[in-house]
Amino acid sequence: MAAKRYRDTTHRTFHRAADYAEGRATKRSRDTRALKRKSTWGRAVAAGEWAAAEWTALKQLWELGVPVPYPVQIHGTEILMEWITHDGETAPRLAQTRPPSPLLAHYYEQLVGVVTTLAVAGVAHGDLSAYNILAAGDRLVVIDLPQVVDLAGNAQGWTSCSATAPTSAPGSVPAGSRWTSRSCSRR
């Protein structure tokens, strides 16, 4: 098992949190006011909201069949989930690997499946990169899910992005594939 604990905003440096939290509603008006004031209580509420957002995303994506760690339980700002391993060791981030071409093609197919499933469900990861994907042998596992955004509820999700696939790895990406770009324009 792996435990992930969210710290309050005084102990983390994630500066774009508001972009991902847009469209999320708090149940109590007291919490909403505390969040806006960034009070001590507001920071505690924010940490709890990030944990709850990741927990909700883990459960939703697990039920959809997306390869994510199995969600075990949440308690306050701590989430207990499956520990992803390969050959008895913690699975490396995809960015730390150099897979051979056949395995890279298999990874690409898996990733297209993940992104397609997310799109059909009306959500986007929000921070999908080789640093948020674990390579557990021949399977990929998507991690770091508190930034999952509801495309209908978050205006940041409605962007138009396209760029042609990089040509640095000939043959590893099917011709005509489209990749998202950081230089997106609002519709």
C-alpha positions in Angstrom: 0.0 0.0 0.0 1.0 3.6 -0.6 -0.1 6.6 1.5 -0.4 10.0 0.0 -0.8 13.0 2.4 -1.8 16.4 1.3 -0.2 19.3 3.2 -1.8 22.7 3.6 -0.9 25.5 1.2 1.8 26.9 3.5 3.8 23.7 2.9 3.5 23.3 -0.9 4.3 25.4 -3.9 1.7 24.5 -6.4 0.9 28.0 -7.8 -1.7 27.1 -10.4 -4.1 25.4 -8.1 -7.0 27.7 -8.9 -7.0 26.7 -12.5 -7.7 23.1 -11.6 -10.1 23.8 -8.8 -12.3 26.0 -11.0 -15.8 24.6 -11.2 -15.5 22.7 -7.9 -18.1 23.6 -5.3 -17.8 23.6 -1.6 -20.8 22.5 0.5 -20.5 25.1 3.3 -20.5 28.8 2.8 -18.1 29.1 5.7 -15.6 27.0 3.8 -16.0 29.1 0.7 -15.3 32.3 2.6 -12.3 30.8 4.3 -10.9 29.6 1.0 -11.2 33.1 -0.5 -9.6 34.7 2.5 -6.8 32.1 2.6 -7.2 31.8 6.3 -5.7 29.0 8.4 -9.1 27.2 8.2 -9.2 27.9 4.4 -5.8 26.3 3.9 -6.9 23.2 5.8 -10.1 23.1 3.7 -8.1 23.4 0.5 -5.8 20.5 1.5 -8.9 18.4 2.2 -10.4 19.4 -1.1 -7.3 18.3 -3.0 -7.4 14.9 -1.2 -11.1 14.5 -1.9 -10.7 15.5 -5.5 -7.9 12.8 -6.0 -10.0 10.2 -4.1 -13.0 10.9 -6.3 -10.9 10.8 -9.5 -9.2 7.5 -8.4 -12.6 5.8 -7.8 -14.2 7.2 -11.0 -11.2 6.2 -13.2 -10.8 2.8 -11.6 -14.5 2.1 -12.2 -14.0 3.2 -15.9 -11.1 0.7 -16.3 -8.4 3.4 -16.5 -5.1 2.0 -15.2 -4.7 3.9 -11.9 -3.7 2.7 -8.5 -6.5 0.9 -6.7 -8.1 3.3 -4.2 -8.3 1.8 -0.7 -9.5 4.5 1.6 -9.4 8.2 2.4 -9.0 9.7 5.9 -8.8 13.5 6.1 -6.0 14.6 3.9 -4.5 11.1 3.5 -5.2 8.6 0.7 -4.3 4.9 0.9 -3.9 3.3 -2.5 -2.2 0.4 -4.3 1.6 0.6 -4.4 2.6 0.1 -8.0 5.6 -2.2 -8.4 7.5 -4.1 -11.1 9.7 -7.1 -10.2 9.4 -6.2 -6.4 10.5 -2.7 -6.8 8.6 0.6 -7.1 7.6 1.1 -10.7 9.6 3.9 -12.3 8.1 7.0 -13.8 7.8 6.7 -17.6 10.3 9.7 -17.9 12.9 7.5 -16.2 12.7 4.7 -18.7 14.1 4.1 -22.2 11.8 1.4 -23.6 12.6 -0.4 -26.8 10.5 0.5 -29.9 8.0 -2.4 -29.6 7.3 -1.6 -25.9 7.1 2.1 -26.7 4.4 1.4 -29.4 2.5 -0.7 -26.8 2.8 2.2 -24.3 1.5 4.6 -27.0 -1.6 2.4 -27.6 -2.3 2.2 -23.9 -2.0 6.0 -23.5 -4.3 6.6 -26.5 -6.8 4.3 -24.7 -6.5 6.2 -21.4 -6.9 9.6 -23.1 -9.9 8.4 -25.1 -11.6 6.9 -22.0 -11.1 10.2 -20.1 -12.5 12.2 -23.1 -15.6 10.0 -23.3 -16.1 10.4 -19.5 -15.8 14.2 -20.0 -12.7 14.7 -18.0 -9.0 15.5 -18.6 -6.0 14.6 -16.4 -4.9 18.3 -16.2 -1.2 17.4 -15.7 -0.6 14.3 -17.9 3.1 13.9 -18.6 5.8 11.2 -18.5 6.3 12.2 -14.8 2.7 11.2 -13.9 2.8 7.8 -15.5 4.4 4.8 -14.0 5.9 2.0 -16.2 5.1 -1.2 -14.5 6.6 -3.7 -16.9 4.5 -3.7 -20.0 1.6 -1.7 -18.5 1.3 2.0 -17.8 -0.4 3.3 -14.6 -1.6 6.9 -14.4 -0.9 8.7 -11.1 -1.2 12.2 -9.6 -4.9 12.7 -10.2 -6.0 15.7 -8.1 -5.8 17.9 -11.2 -8.5 15.9 -13.1 -10.9 18.5 -14.5 -14.5 18.2 -15.5 -14.5 19.5 -19.1 -18.0 20.8 -18.7 -17.6 22.4 -15.3 -14.1 24.0 -15.7 -13.6 26.7 -18.3 -9.9 25.8 -18.4 -10.9 22.5 -19.9 -12.4 24.1 -23.0 -9.3 24.9 -24.9 -8.5 24.1 -28.5 -5.0 22.5 -28.8 -3.2 20.8 -31.6 0.3 20.4 -32.8 1.8 17.7 -35.0 3.6 14.9 -33.4 7.3 15.3 -32.9 9.4 13.7 -35.6 12.4 12.8 -33.4 11.2 9.2 -33.0 10.3 8.0 -36.5 8.1 5.0 -36.6 7.2 5.2 -32.9 4.2 7.5 -33.5 1.6 6.6 -36.2 1.4 9.1 -39.0 -1.2 11.7 -38.6 -1.4 11.4 -34.8 -2.2 14.7 -33.0 -0.6 15.7 -29.8 -1.7 18.4 -27.4 0.3 21.6 -27.1 0.9 23.9 -24.2 0.1 26.9 -26.5 -3.6 26.4 -26.5 -6.2 29.0 -27.4 -9.6 29.5 -25.7 -12.6 28.9 -27.8 
